[in-house]
Amino acid sequence: MSETKIPLALDEYFGKDEEETTLSLQLKGYGSSAILGLAAELQTVAKERSVLNFTIGDFSPSEFPVPSTLVSETTRALEEGYTNYPPPSGTAELKEAIQSLYADSFDVLFPTSSIIIHTGGRPGIYAAYRAIVSKGDTVVYSVPCWSNATYCRMTGAKEVVLTPSAETGFLPSASDIAPYIKEARLICLNTPSNPSGASLDSKELRSLCEMIVTENERRATDGERPLYLLFDQMYWMLSWGDEPHRIPQQILPAMARYTVIVDGISKCFAATGLRVGWAIAPSSISSLMDSFLSEVGTWAPKPLQRATALLLSDKGTYKAYIDAMKRSVIQRLNTLKRGLLELNNEGFNVECVEPEGGIYLAVRFGLIGKSFRAHTFSCGDDIRKYLLHEAGVGILPFRVFGTGEDGEWFRFSVGATSEAQVTEGIARIKDAIRQLK
């Protein structure tokens, strides 16, 4: 008879609080994502009642399945032995497909050596920070936005945080940035925007590009380090504004020396879990980003790089997919916007930013001062909790996007909801708000 083994329990060691001096000073004090904390609260409520989840910037596979090419060609690549390490900066096949995509979309031909493949968008953003920003350098960005505060902290940057208004879709103008242009080392721009869904128009982008090029001409004369633009365009294929999406290098070719583009398949192909992204940067920056990312090991899996290259090379297939996806997203966003704005006819103060891209609707519920069962709303979190617990609708407050205040603006995401759920969500919110005094 074999003897039963009892494993050694190490709970007491793993549960022990470390001395403060043994922790990384750079990472010490980091908490978990505020969004994850709100998601945990939503899941707790969902155990007791039905909850419609408009919080997550993700996609329901049943509503937005990835292109069939990604599935079939990933499987084929695995069967054909694409299971070893890819080149650290990405396969030549995928780089050439991205090069062709941008040439077709923007009439700009990037050298493949400037393209770096990585897992999703975040490694490219962080690598750009690491390659460009030294401790004490100034980074200019606007809020609400995604994760710039974290990357500034991790690089020791000095932050200049702009707070544009809803009238501009919370996107900064060139005049907003101008007062800080001489001290800035990096300007960060996300268009179409997460969380507002707004896009920066070509006129403002041109003004910003001209300002950056002029400033860099001055710096070259004075022997100062250049100023760079981090251009996050993860949602550009899902854009439908009055004018087509444009990139800095297309508007002003000299910007090729000073721009880092971050992009990927996560949003445009509903492929958030497949983790294929890329950055395009001038050679002085791309080489540093490549070196950094190769040490971290953030390369996208080789079979997925193969499948993505084949998808992007099939222009007819990917464009048909994007067109169909945009129609579904726009329909959901328009239904949501119209339904919520109907509350204004009943005397409630509701405001929306007109979405021009992405999967989000920015909504302001002017409900501070309203009350329910003797409880008066004093902050945005009161509104969020009320809609979650009373209406069974989960949304994200702008404070999780770095605004620093618990106001009345919220983000709705429609990627993980059906059209029927959007309609139901509107009805639930209306019923809940009508109960307020």
C-alpha positions in Angstrom: 0.0 0.0 0.0 1.4 3.4 -1.0 1.9 5.9 1.7 -0.2 9.1 1.6 2.0 12.2 1.3 1.0 15.4 3.1 2.4 18.4 1.4 4.2 21.1 3.4 1.8 24.0 4.0 3.5 27.4 3.5 0.6 29.7 4.2 2.2 31.4 7.1 5.2 32.4 5.0 3.1 33.7 2.1 0.8 35.6 4.4 3.6 37.4 6.2 3.8 41.1 5.6 7.2 42.1 4.2 9.2 44.8 5.9 8.8 48.1 4.0 12.5 48.2 3.2 12.4 44.9 1.3 9.8 46.2 -1.3 10.6 47.9 -4.6 10.3 51.7 -3.9 9.2 52.2 -7.5 6.3 49.8 -7.3 5.5 50.1 -3.6 2.1 51.6 -3.0 0.6 50.4 -6.3 -2.9 49.1 -5.8 -4.9 47.0 -8.2 -6.6 48.7 -11.1 -9.6 50.8 -10.0 -11.5 49.3 -12.9 -10.8 45.8 -11.6 -12.1 46.9 -8.2 -15.4 48.1 -9.7 -15.6 44.9 -11.7 -15.4 42.9 -8.5 -18.3 44.9 -7.1 -20.3 44.3 -10.2 -19.7 40.5 -10.0 -20.9 40.6 -6.4 -24.1 42.3 -7.3 -24.5 39.9 -10.3 -24.8 37.0 -7.8 -28.0 38.5 -6.5 -29.6 40.0 -9.6 -29.3 40.4 -13.3 -26.6 42.9 -14.3 -26.0 44.4 -17.7 -22.3 45.1 -18.0 -21.4 48.3 -19.9 -18.0 48.6 -18.1 -15.6 46.4 -20.0 -13.8 47.6 -23.1 -14.0 44.1 -24.5 -16.2 42.2 -26.9 -18.7 39.3 -26.5 -17.6 36.6 -28.9 -21.2 35.8 -29.6 -21.9 39.4 -30.7 -18.5 40.3 -32.2 -16.7 37.1 -33.2 -13.1 37.6 -34.5 -12.6 37.3 -38.3 -12.7 33.6 -39.4 -9.3 34.1 -41.0 -7.7 34.6 -37.6 -9.2 31.4 -36.3 -8.5 29.2 -39.3 -5.0 30.5 -40.0 -3.9 30.4 -36.4 -5.0 26.7 -36.3 -3.2 26.1 -39.6 0.0 27.8 -38.3 0.0 25.6 -35.2 -0.4 22.5 -37.3 2.4 23.6 -39.7 4.8 24.1 -36.8 4.8 27.8 -36.1 5.4 27.1 -32.4 9.0 28.3 -31.8 10.2 31.8 -30.9 9.3 34.6 -33.4 12.0 37.2 -34.1 12.0 39.6 -31.1 10.7 42.6 -33.1 8.2 40.5 -35.1 8.0 38.4 -38.2 8.9 40.0 -41.6 5.6 38.7 -43.0 3.5 40.7 -40.4 5.7 43.8 -40.7 5.2 43.8 -44.5 1.5 43.4 -44.1 1.4 46.4 -41.7 3.5 48.4 -44.1 1.0 47.7 -46.9 -2.0 48.4 -44.6 -0.6 51.9 -43.8 0.4 52.6 -47.4 -3.1 51.8 -48.5 -4.8 53.6 -45.7 -2.6 56.7 -45.3 -0.4 56.9 -48.4 2.6 56.6 -46.2 5.3 54.0 -46.7 7.1 53.1 -43.4 10.3 51.1 -43.5 9.7 47.7 -42.0 12.7 48.2 -39.7 10.6 50.9 -37.9 7.8 48.4 -37.0 7.9 46.5 -33.8 5.5 43.7 -33.0 4.4 43.1 -29.4 1.5 41.8 -27.3 -1.4 44.3 -27.7 -1.0 48.0 -27.3 0.3 48.5 -23.7 3.8 47.1 -24.1 4.3 49.6 -27.0 3.1 52.5 -25.0 5.3 51.6 -22.0 8.3 50.9 -24.2 7.9 54.3 -25.8 8.0 55.9 -22.4 11.1 53.9 -21.5 12.9 54.8 -24.7 12.1 58.5 -24.6 11.4 59.7 -21.0 14.1 60.0 -18.3 13.4 60.8 -14.7 12.2 64.4 -14.4 11.3 64.8 -18.0 7.9 66.4 -18.7 5.0 64.4 -20.2 1.9 66.2 -21.4 -1.4 64.4 -21.7 -5.1 65.1 -21.1 -7.7 63.4 -19.0 -9.8 61.3 -19.2 -7.3 58.9 -20.6 -5.8 55.4 -20.3 -2.8 54.7 -18.0 -0.6 57.7 -18.7 -0.4 58.5 -15.0 0.9 55.0 -14.3 3.6 55.2 -17.0 4.7 58.6 -15.8 5.1 57.2 -12.3 7.0 54.2 -13.5 9.5 56.4 -15.5 9.7 59.2 -12.9 8.3 61.7 -15.3 6.9 65.1 -14.4 3.2 65.2 -15.4 1.4 68.1 -17.1 -2.3 67.0 -17.0 -4.7 68.9 -19.3 -8.4 68.9 -18.7 -10.3 69.7 -21.9 -14.0 70.1 -21.8 -16.8 68.0 -23.1 -17.3 70.4 -26.0 -14.0 69.0 -27.6 -14.8 65.5 -26.6 -12.3 65.8 -23.8 -9.5 65.9 -26.4 -6.8 68.7 -26.2 -6.3 71.3 -28.8 -2.9 72.6 -30.0 -3.5 75.8 -28.0 -4.1 73.7 -24.8 -0.6 72.1 -25.3 1.2 75.3 -26.5 2.1 76.7 -23.1 4.0 73.5 -22.2 5.7 72.9 -25.6 9.1 74.2 -24.6 9.4 72.0 -21.5 7.8 68.8 -22.9 9.7 65.7 -23.8 6.6 63.6 -24.7 3.1 64.5 -25.7 0.5 61.7 -25.5 -2.6 61.6 -27.8 -5.2 59.0 -28.1 -7.7 59.3 -31.1 -10.4 58.1 -31.4 -10.5 58.5 -27.7 -11.0 56.0 -24.9 -13.2 56.8 -23.0 -15.0 59.6 -24.9 -15.2 58.2 -28.5 -14.2 61.6 -29.9 -11.6 62.1 -32.7 -9.2 64.9 -33.1 -9.9 66.7 -36.4 -7.2 67.2 -39.0 -7.0 70.9 -38.5 -6.1 70.5 -34.8 -3.7 67.6 -35.6 -1.9 69.7 -38.2 -1.6 72.6 -35.8 -0.1 70.3 -33.2 2.3 68.7 -35.7 3.5 72.1 -37.0 4.1 73.2 -33.4 6.2 70.1 -32.7 8.3 70.4 -35.8 8.9 74.1 -35.2 9.9 73.4 -31.6 12.3 70.6 -32.7 13.9 72.9 -35.2 14.6 75.3 -32.3 15.9 72.5 -30.1 18.2 71.2 -32.9 19.8 74.7 -33.1 20.1 75.0 -29.3 21.4 71.4 -28.9 18.4 70.2 -26.9 16.8 66.8 -26.9 13.8 66.4 -29.3 10.2 66.5 -28.4 8.1 63.4 -29.4 4.5 62.6 -29.9 3.0 59.3 -28.7 0.0 58.7 -31.1 -2.3 55.9 -29.8 -4.7 55.0 -32.6 -5.9 51.6 -31.4 -9.5 52.5 -32.5 -8.8 54.1 -35.8 -10.3 51.4 -38.0 -13.5 51.9 -36.0 -13.9 55.5 -36.8 -16.7 57.2 -38.7 -16.4 61.0 -38.2 -17.0 63.7 -40.8 -13.4 63.2 -42.1 -11.2 60.1 -42.4 -8.7 59.3 -39.6 -5.3 60.7 -40.4 -1.8 60.2 -38.9 0.8 62.8 -38.1 3.3 61.5 -40.8 0.6 61.8 -43.4 -0.3 65.4 -42.5 3.3 66.6 -42.1 6.1 64.1 -43.3 8.7 65.7 -41.0 6.7 64.3 -38.1 8.1 60.9 -39.0 11.2 61.9 -37.0 9.2 62.6 -33.9 6.2 60.3 -33.8 5.6 56.9 -32.2 2.4 55.2 -33.4 0.8 52.5 -31.3 -1.8 50.2 -32.9 -3.0 46.6 -33.1 -5.8 44.2 -33.8 -7.4 44.2 -30.3 -10.3 46.5 -31.0 -10.8 46.7 -34.7 -11.0 42.9 -35.0 -12.6 42.2 -31.6 -9.4 40.3 -30.8 -8.5 41.5 -27.3 -7.4 38.1 -26.1 -5.2 37.4 -29.1 -2.7 40.1 -28.1 -1.2 41.3 -31.4 -0.1 44.9 -31.4 2.6 47.0 -32.9 4.5 50.3 -32.7 6.0 52.4 -35.5 8.8 54.7 -34.5 11.8 56.6 -35.9 14.9 54.4 -35.9 16.6 56.0 -32.9 13.5 55.2 -30.8 12.5 51.9 -32.4 15.9 50.3 -31.7 15.6 51.2 -28.0 12.0 50.0 -27.8 13.0 46.8 -29.5 15.9 46.2 -27.1 13.7 46.9 -24.1 10.8 44.7 -25.3 13.1 41.8 -26.2 14.4 41.7 -22.7 10.8 41.7 -21.3 9.7 39.1 -23.8 6.5 40.7 -25.0 6.5 39.2 -28.5 3.1 38.1 -29.9 2.8 34.4 -30.4 4.2 33.3 -33.8 1.0 31.5 -35.0 -1.0 34.7 -34.3 1.5 36.8 -36.1 1.1 34.5 -39.1 -2.7 34.7 -39.0 -2.7 38.5 -38.6 -0.4 38.9 -41.5 -2.6 36.8 -43.7 -5.7 38.7 -42.6 -4.2 42.2 -43.2 -3.0 41.0 -46.6 -6.6 40.1 -47.7 -7.9 43.7 -48.1 -11.4 42.6 -49.2 -11.9 40.3 -46.3 -10.7 42.7 -43.5 -12.5 45.7 -44.9 -15.8 43.8 -45.2 -15.4 42.7 -41.5 -14.6 46.3 -40.4 -17.6 47.7 -42.3 -20.0 45.2 -40.7 -18.5 45.7 -37.2 -18.8 49.5 -37.5 -22.5 49.2 -38.5 -23.2 47.1 -35.4 -21.3 49.4 -33.1 -22.8 52.6 -34.5 -26.3 51.2 -34.2 -25.8 50.3 -30.5 -24.2 53.6 -29.7 -26.9 55.6 -31.5 -29.7 53.6 -29.8 -28.0 54.2 -26.4 -27.5 57.9 -27.0 -31.0 58.6 -28.2 -32.6 56.6 -25.4 -30.7 58.3 -22.6 -31.2 61.8 -24.0 -34.9 61.2 -23.9 -34.6 61.7 -20.2 -34.1 65.4 -20.8 -37.7 65.6 -22.0 -38.7 64.5 -18.5 -36.6 67.2 -16.8 -33.5 65.2 -16.0 -30.1 66.6 -17.0 -28.4 64.1 -19.3 -25.5 64.9 -21.8 -23.6 62.8 -24.3 -20.4 63.3 -26.3 -21.1 62.5 -30.0 -19.1 59.3 -30.7 -16.9 59.3 -33.8 -15.0 56.1 -33.2 -14.4 53.1 -30.9 -17.0 51.3 -28.8 -17.8 53.9 -26.2 -20.3 56.5 -25.3 -19.5 59.2 -22.8 -22.5 60.2 -20.7 -23.1 62.8 -18.0 -25.9 62.1 -15.6 -26.6 65.5 -13.8 -28.0 63.8 -10.8 -25.9 65.2 -7.9 -28.4 66.6 -5.5 -31.1 64.1 -6.4 -32.2 61.7 -3.7 -33.5 58.2 -3.3 -34.9 56.8 0.0 -33.6 59.7 2.0 -30.1 59.4 0.5 -29.0 62.4 -1.5 -26.4 61.9 -4.2 -23.3 63.9 -3.4 -20.8 62.5 -5.9 -20.5 60.4 -9.0 -19.9 57.2 -7.1 -23.4 57.6 -5.5 -24.8 57.7 -9.1 -22.7 54.7 -10.2 -23.7 52.6 -7.2 -27.4 53.5 -7.6 -27.5 52.5 -11.2 -25.6 49.2 -10.4 -27.7 48.2 -7.4 -31.1 49.6 -8.3 -31.0 49.3 -12.1 -28.6 46.4 -12.5 -26.5 48.5 -15.0 -22.7 48.6 -14.7 -20.8 51.7 -16.0 -17.4 53.2 -15.4 -16.9 56.7 -13.9 -14.4 59.0 -15.5 -12.4 59.1 -12.3 -10.9 55.7 -13.3 -9.5 57.4 -16.3 -7.4 59.9 -14.3 -9.7 62.9 -14.0 -9.0 63.0 -10.2 -12.6 64.0 -9.4 -15.7 62.0 -8.7 -17.9 63.9 -11.2 -21.0 63.0 -13.2 -19.4 61.7 -16.4 -19.4 58.0 -17.2 -18.3 55.6 -19.9 -20.6 53.1 -21.5 -19.0 50.3 -23.6 -21.2 48.4 -26.1 -18.7 45.7 -27.2 -19.9 43.1 -24.8 -23.6 43.7 -25.1 -26.3 42.7 -27.6 -28.7 45.2 -29.2 -31.4 43.8 -27.0 -29.3 44.4 -23.9 -28.7 48.0 -24.9 -32.4 48.5 -25.2 -33.0 46.8 -21.9 -30.3 48.9 -20.3 -31.9 52.1 -21.4 -35.3 51.0 -19.9 -33.7 50.0 -16.6 -31.9 53.3 -16.3 -35.0 55.3 -17.1 -37.0 53.4 -14.5 -34.3 54.0 -11.9 -33.9 57.7 -12.6 -37.6 58.3 -12.6 -37.7 57.2 -9.0 -35.4 60.0 -7.9 -36.6 63.1 -6.2 
